[in-house]
């Protein structure tokens, strides 16, 4: 993948000097930083997302017809969450 990053000239000069001194490429620096950034965010499973939205276990009770009106139920839950 190609990625373009706009840097202030002073920062670019410092990055170039550091990369030359350490004998690494700018791409290696950027890839390392992005990897660290992404690693900080926990991966969330589908179950965790559904539990957070409050739609786990909707197959019981008065809203049993989940298969027939799942879209409306999920939309209602999401809308209610955003109205808070």
C-alpha positions in Angstrom: 0.0 0.0 0.0 1.2 3.5 -0.8 0.6 6.2 1.9 1.4 9.9 1.5 2.1 11.9 4.7 2.5 15.6 4.7 5.1 16.8 7.2 6.4 20.3 8.1 9.8 20.8 6.4 11.6 20.9 9.8 10.1 17.6 10.9 10.9 16.0 7.6 14.5 17.1 7.8 14.8 15.7 11.4 13.2 12.4 10.2 15.6 12.2 7.3 18.6 12.7 9.5 17.4 10.2 12.1 16.7 7.6 9.4 20.1 8.1 7.8 21.8 7.8 11.2 20.0 4.6 12.1 20.1 3.3 8.6 16.4 2.7 8.3 13.8 3.9 5.9 11.0 6.4 6.5 8.6 3.7 5.6 10.0 1.5 8.4 9.5 4.3 10.9 5.9 4.9 9.8 5.0 1.3 9.7 6.4 0.8 13.2 4.4 3.7 14.6 1.2 2.7 12.9 1.6 -0.9 14.2 2.0 0.5 17.8 -1.0 2.7 17.3 -3.2 -0.1 16.1 -2.0 -2.5 18.8 -3.2 -0.1 21.5 -6.8 -0.5 20.3 -8.4 -3.7 21.6 -10.1 -6.0 19.0 -13.8 -6.2 19.7 -15.7 -9.3 18.8 -19.2 -9.4 17.2 -20.6 -10.6 20.5 -19.0 -7.8 22.5 -20.5 -5.2 20.0 -23.9 -6.8 20.3 -23.7 -6.9 24.1 -22.7 -3.3 24.2 -25.8 -2.4 22.0 -28.0 -4.4 24.3 -29.1 -6.9 21.6 -27.7 -10.1 23.1 -30.5 -12.5 24.0 -33.3 -10.7 22.0 -34.6 -14.1 20.9 -36.4 -14.4 24.3 -39.4 -12.5 25.6 -41.8 -10.2 23.8 -39.3 -9.6 20.9 -38.9 -13.2 19.9 -39.4 -12.7 16.2 -35.9 -11.5 15.9 -35.4 -13.1 12.4 -38.4 -11.3 11.0 -37.7 -7.8 12.4 -34.1 -7.8 13.4 -33.3 -4.8 11.3 -36.0 -2.7 13.0 -35.0 -3.9 16.5 -31.3 -3.1 15.9 -32.2 0.3 14.4 -34.4 1.1 17.4 -31.7 0.2 19.9 -29.0 2.2 18.0 -31.3 5.2 17.7 -32.2 5.1 21.4 -28.5 5.0 22.3 -27.8 8.1 20.2 -30.7 10.0 21.6 -29.2 9.9 25.1 
